[in-house]
Structures are given as structure tokens and as C-alpha cells.
Amino acid sequence: MKSKVVIVGAGVSGLFAAYKLLEAGIGVDLYDHSSGVGKKFLVAGKGGLNLTHSEERDEFIKNYEGHEELFSSLISEFSPDDLISFCKGLSVETFVGSSGRVFPKELTAAHMLRNWLDALRQYSNFNLFLNHRLVSLQKVDEAFNLDFLSLESKKEISISSNIVVMGLGGKSWKKTGSDGSWVKLINRLGLEISPFLSMNCGYEAKWPDSLKAMLDHDPLKNVSIFGKKGELMLTPFGVEGGLIYAFSKKIQKEIIDNGEFALEIDLRPDSSFDELKNSLSNKRLKDSRGNQLRKSLKLTKVESLLLKETLSKEHYFSDEKVACSLKSFKITLFKARPIDEAISSSGGIKFSEVSDSLESKKHLGLYFMGEMLDWDAPTGGYLFQGCFSSAYRVVKSILS
Ligand SMILES: Cc1cc2nc3c(=O)[nH]c(=O)nc-3n(C[C@H](O)[C@H](O)[C@H](O)COP(=O)(O)OP(=O)(O)OC[C@H]3O[C@@H](n4cnc5c(N)ncnc54)[C@H](O)[C@@H]3O)c2cc1C
């Protein structure tokens, strides 16, 4: 009964589940509607492939807010160290960056993917079907009937399998194949799905037109939000970047509930209000106000611009108020950027629909993994780790 498994979705989850099943002697038919495997993995590689994170387990788990218990068990079972060992097995050495994030040392995402595919192709019981879109999924007696549309021949192909594993991804970056179109297929099976939302994304701010015209993607470095230090970018539409992504869930929730989010940025986390005010007391009276602020407070070009274009005249000319703004610069965010631009999406199959083995409670033999489940995490390697660990759990469940 377990001699062959059908996996749909050849992203990291699908490829890793295939690897582990083949290793255990189970044949795999892997289907994907894209023309290549791991397209999102390749896109992630362009921005520095952050595979996982090296921090302590308790800190790590906090990144799966709302699902800490499940992810604690998933990540104990397949940990960041296990992921690093898996990479090593593909001849991909890793290193820990200064932020604790784990990256490949030399090889690119494309190299890693090539080694990964080569490893899968060593098995004669591995078959890869690209350009095959899943268009229907039904349970008939004990088996699942799957219909695929071949995007090359335009013909429909029907197959049947007792065990089906789905790793169809979320809804961001649809050109990588994860377009969320699977929702209607899964809805027909009577499973509950939370709507997709942009996560790890930029947010729109009501900038004055004068500022909008002058911004590109200008970094604010070593700033802090809710006590967390990092970097963000000011863009013509608003804000984005790592520090913003860390609070994506909070910002998104507040915008949905209240229509806006009052972002407060500490532009000088290493200086107190009094220190900033004192610096301003040494200003040269002959200088223009712009130069007084720039020199006394060591403002960057974009910080100067931000203060000049957003503060009222009275505020701009008050040392006390400027110092206050530097410690708590307020930006009202009112909208998340479109999901297609987001690094990840929240939403997907509700955890109430699956058992701890990530098997559908309503349709035994059907498993879900990766971003198509209803969880999310900030950037930092937590997304890949969550995908790998959930795929590992699925394989373990199938083999048990
Ligand atoms: C720009 C960018 C940078 C990122 N950087 C990082 C990073 O550095 N670190 C990190 O941890 N995460 C990062 N991520 C997130 C990470 O890439 C994803 O969380 C992860 O790839 C999701 O894996 P998955 O297997 O669940 O789904 P995916 O990788 O999205 O794979 C889903 C697969 O299913 C296929 N599919 C979908 N529907 C169908 C259908 N109907 N029929 C057949 N096939 C279908 C798709 O073609 C796709 O191949 C980044 C994402 C982006 C967009």
C-alpha cells in the first residue's frame, strides 16, 4: 500500500518530502504546474538564501506565534541542525551570519537545487511531472482521484493514489507557481481555509507628495521598533524591510481591526532624549535650520528629508520637539502592499482540519505541509525551517 506516494507541489516542502520518502524506499511521483522545480527557493536565493536560524530553541519557537506548541514539536523532530546536515549531504556548506541567520557558504540556490534534484534522480522509483496542473481532487472509496491538466499537451491526465501529499505553497509571488489556485479544489473536499493575507511585506503610508517624489528605497539603519533594533526602508509608497517584516502580523491585524497602524520608530535608540536635546543646544545659530539639525544630530540625507517634509514648521523649529520626534517618529500605515509582492502569506488550511501528523481529519491519506497550512513567521530562516520540519512530519507519519 505504501510503495508509492503522489506529491503535488515541487517547492522546498515537496522536494524534501520526496527526498525523505525515496530514502526510506518509497516511490514518489512528484507533480508541479511550473516548468521547473523550487522556483520560490530560487527567488529567495537572489536576496541571500536564509535557510534557518542558529538561535536557542525557545527563542526560535516564538516566531511561530499562535502555533508555538505544534512548531516546538515539529522543530524538535527536524531541527535547524538537521537542516544544516541535510544541506551538507547536498554538498552545501553553511555559515552563521552576524545576525545568527544561517546561509549557504558558497553555493547558490540554483546549485543547491541542482544537487537536490540529482539526489532524487538517483532513484529509479522517482518520477517528476512538470507543467502538470492539479485541476481536480476527489476521494473515491479508499483512494484519491487526481486530474492534472498537462500545460504542454493541453490534455487531462487522471491518476489515483491512496496517499497524496500536498505542498502547494501560499499565495505570494505567483510567478513562482504559488498562486493559491488550489483553494477551490480543497474547498470542494469540505476543508476550512483561512483567507490569504500579505505577510513579510511593505505597508503604505500617507506621505506628503513632496516626500513621495524624493524617496526611492532609502534605508534607515540602526533604528528600533518596539525595542527591536534593525533596518527598514522608506519607499515612495511607505515602509518595508526586515524590521517591518518582524512585526507584519501585528501591523496587519491592527490595520484590519482599526483601519490603520501607528508606527513609532526610535531613530536614535542609542541616545536618550536629553542627549539629543543637548546636542542641539550646541548648534551654530548662523546655520540654516536644516544644517543645524543635520550637523548636531548627525542626520543622514533621508532622515533630514523625513523631518523636513513631515513635521509642521513649529515642530521643525523646536529643538525639544525634534528630539522627541527622533525618539518616537510616528508614521501612520494604512494598507499592506499587494500579496503578489509579499515574501510570504498567512492563511491556508486551518490546523483544526489536520491531526498532529498533518493528515486531513476528514480524508485520511491526504497530507498537507509548508506554506499552504495556516501559519506564518517573520523572515530569518523561519519560513524555510517551518516548511522542512512540516514535510519531515508528513513523511514520518506516512512511514509509521
Ligand atoms: C522573495 C522571497 C524571498 C524569500 N526568502 C526567504 C528566506 O531567505 N528564508 C526563508 O525562510 N524563506 C524565504 N522566503 C519564503 C519561502 O521561499 C517560502 O516560505 C517557501 O518556499 C514555501 O515553500 P512551499 O514548499 O510551502 O511552497 P512553494 O515553494 O511556494 O511551492 C509550491 C509549489 O506548488 C506548485 N503548485 C501550486 N499550485 C499548483 C497546482 N494547482 N498544481 C500543481 N502545482 C502547483 C507551485 O508551482 C510551487 O512549485 C522567501 C520568499 C520570497 C518570495
Ligand as a Chemical Component Dictionary entry (heavy atoms), coordinates in Angstrom:
data_LIG
# 
_chem_comp.id                   LIG 
_chem_comp.type                 NON-POLYMER 
_chem_comp.pdbx_formal_charge   0 
_chem_comp.three_letter_code    LIG 
# 
loop_
_chem_comp_atom.comp_id 
_chem_comp_atom.atom_id 
_chem_comp_atom.alt_atom_id 
_chem_comp_atom.type_symbol 
_chem_comp_atom.charge 
_chem_comp_atom.model_Cartn_x 
_chem_comp_atom.model_Cartn_y 
_chem_comp_atom.model_Cartn_z 
_chem_comp_atom.pdbx_ordinal 
LIG C1  C1  C 0 11.422 36.990 -2.478 1  
LIG C2  C2  C 0 11.340 35.887 -1.441 2  
LIG C3  C3  C 0 12.411 35.670 -0.596 3  
LIG C4  C4  C 0 12.317 34.679 0.380  4  
LIG N1  N1  N 0 13.393 34.481 1.191  5  
LIG C5  C5  C 0 13.316 33.549 2.168  6  
LIG C6  C6  C 0 14.445 33.292 3.008  7  
LIG O1  O1  O 0 15.533 33.827 2.785  8  
LIG N2  N2  N 0 14.283 32.419 4.041  9  
LIG C7  C7  C 0 13.090 31.762 4.278  10 
LIG O2  O2  O 0 12.995 31.001 5.240  11 
LIG N3  N3  N 0 12.036 31.952 3.445  12 
LIG C8  C8  C 0 12.118 32.808 2.419  13 
LIG N4  N4  N 0 11.052 33.002 1.576  14 
LIG C9  C9  C 0 9.821  32.197 1.806  15 
LIG C10 C10 C 0 9.997  30.766 1.273  16 
LIG O3  O3  O 0 10.528 30.843 -0.039 17 
LIG C11 C11 C 0 8.633  30.033 1.258  18 
LIG O4  O4  O 0 8.067  30.071 2.547  19 
LIG C12 C12 C 0 8.791  28.571 0.841  20 
LIG O5  O5  O 0 9.408  28.497 -0.438 21 
LIG C13 C13 C 0 7.438  27.874 0.765  22 
LIG O6  O6  O 0 7.671  26.547 0.373  23 
LIG P1  P1  P 0 6.461  25.590 -0.003 24 
LIG O7  O7  O 0 7.079  24.300 -0.390 25 
LIG O8  O8  O 0 5.449  25.572 1.073  26 
LIG O9  O9  O 0 5.767  26.278 -1.239 27 
LIG P2  P2  P 0 6.378  26.803 -2.623 28 
LIG O10 O10 O 0 7.844  26.867 -2.580 29 
LIG O11 O11 O 0 5.609  28.026 -2.913 30 
LIG O12 O12 O 0 5.983  25.635 -3.634 31 
LIG C14 C14 C 0 4.652  25.365 -4.005 32 
LIG C15 C15 C 0 4.684  24.627 -5.329 33 
LIG O13 O13 O 0 3.355  24.191 -5.648 34 
LIG C16 C16 C 0 3.154  24.365 -7.046 35 
LIG N5  N5  N 0 1.700  24.452 -7.280 36 
LIG C17 C17 C 0 0.836  25.364 -6.767 37 
LIG N6  N6  N 0 -0.433 25.098 -7.195 38 
LIG C18 C18 C 0 -0.355 24.005 -8.009 39 
LIG C19 C19 C 0 -1.309 23.237 -8.743 40 
LIG N7  N7  N 0 -2.622 23.534 -8.754 41 
LIG N8  N8  N 0 -0.875 22.160 -9.462 42 
LIG C20 C20 C 0 0.459  21.813 -9.464 43 
LIG N9  N9  N 0 1.405  22.504 -8.787 44 
LIG C21 C21 C 0 1.009  23.595 -8.060 45 
LIG C22 C22 C 0 3.912  25.642 -7.361 46 
LIG O14 O14 O 0 4.244  25.723 -8.732 47 
LIG C23 C23 C 0 5.134  25.520 -6.470 48 
LIG O15 O15 O 0 6.227  24.908 -7.140 49 
LIG C24 C24 C 0 11.128 33.925 0.544  50 
LIG C25 C25 C 0 10.060 34.127 -0.337 51 
LIG C26 C26 C 0 10.161 35.097 -1.332 52 
LIG C27 C27 C 0 9.001  35.309 -2.277 53 
# 
loop_
_chem_comp_bond.comp_id 
_chem_comp_bond.atom_id_1 
_chem_comp_bond.atom_id_2 
_chem_comp_bond.value_order 
_chem_comp_bond.pdbx_ordinal 
LIG C1  C2  SING 1  
LIG C2  C3  SING 2  
LIG C2  C26 DOUB 3  
LIG C3  C4  DOUB 4  
LIG C4  N1  SING 5  
LIG C4  C24 SING 6  
LIG N1  C5  DOUB 7  
LIG C5  C6  SING 8  
LIG C5  C8  SING 9  
LIG C6  O1  DOUB 10 
LIG C6  N2  SING 11 
LIG N2  C7  SING 12 
LIG C7  O2  DOUB 13 
LIG C7  N3  SING 14 
LIG N3  C8  DOUB 15 
LIG C8  N4  SING 16 
LIG N4  C9  SING 17 
LIG N4  C24 SING 18 
LIG C9  C10 SING 19 
LIG C10 O3  SING 20 
LIG C10 C11 SING 21 
LIG C11 O4  SING 22 
LIG C11 C12 SING 23 
LIG C12 O5  SING 24 
LIG C12 C13 SING 25 
LIG C13 O6  SING 26 
LIG O6  P1  SING 27 
LIG P1  O7  DOUB 28 
LIG P1  O8  SING 29 
LIG P1  O9  SING 30 
LIG O9  P2  SING 31 
LIG P2  O10 DOUB 32 
LIG P2  O11 SING 33 
LIG P2  O12 SING 34 
LIG O12 C14 SING 35 
LIG C14 C15 SING 36 
LIG C15 O13 SING 37 
LIG C15 C23 SING 38 
LIG O13 C16 SING 39 
LIG C16 N5  SING 40 
LIG C16 C22 SING 41 
LIG N5  C17 SING 42 
LIG N5  C21 SING 43 
LIG C17 N6  DOUB 44 
LIG N6  C18 SING 45 
LIG C18 C19 SING 46 
LIG C18 C21 DOUB 47 
LIG C19 N7  SING 48 
LIG C19 N8  DOUB 49 
LIG N8  C20 SING 50 
LIG C20 N9  DOUB 51 
LIG N9  C21 SING 52 
LIG C22 O14 SING 53 
LIG C22 C23 SING 54 
LIG C23 O15 SING 55 
LIG C24 C25 DOUB 56 
LIG C25 C26 SING 57 
LIG C26 C27 SING 58 
# 
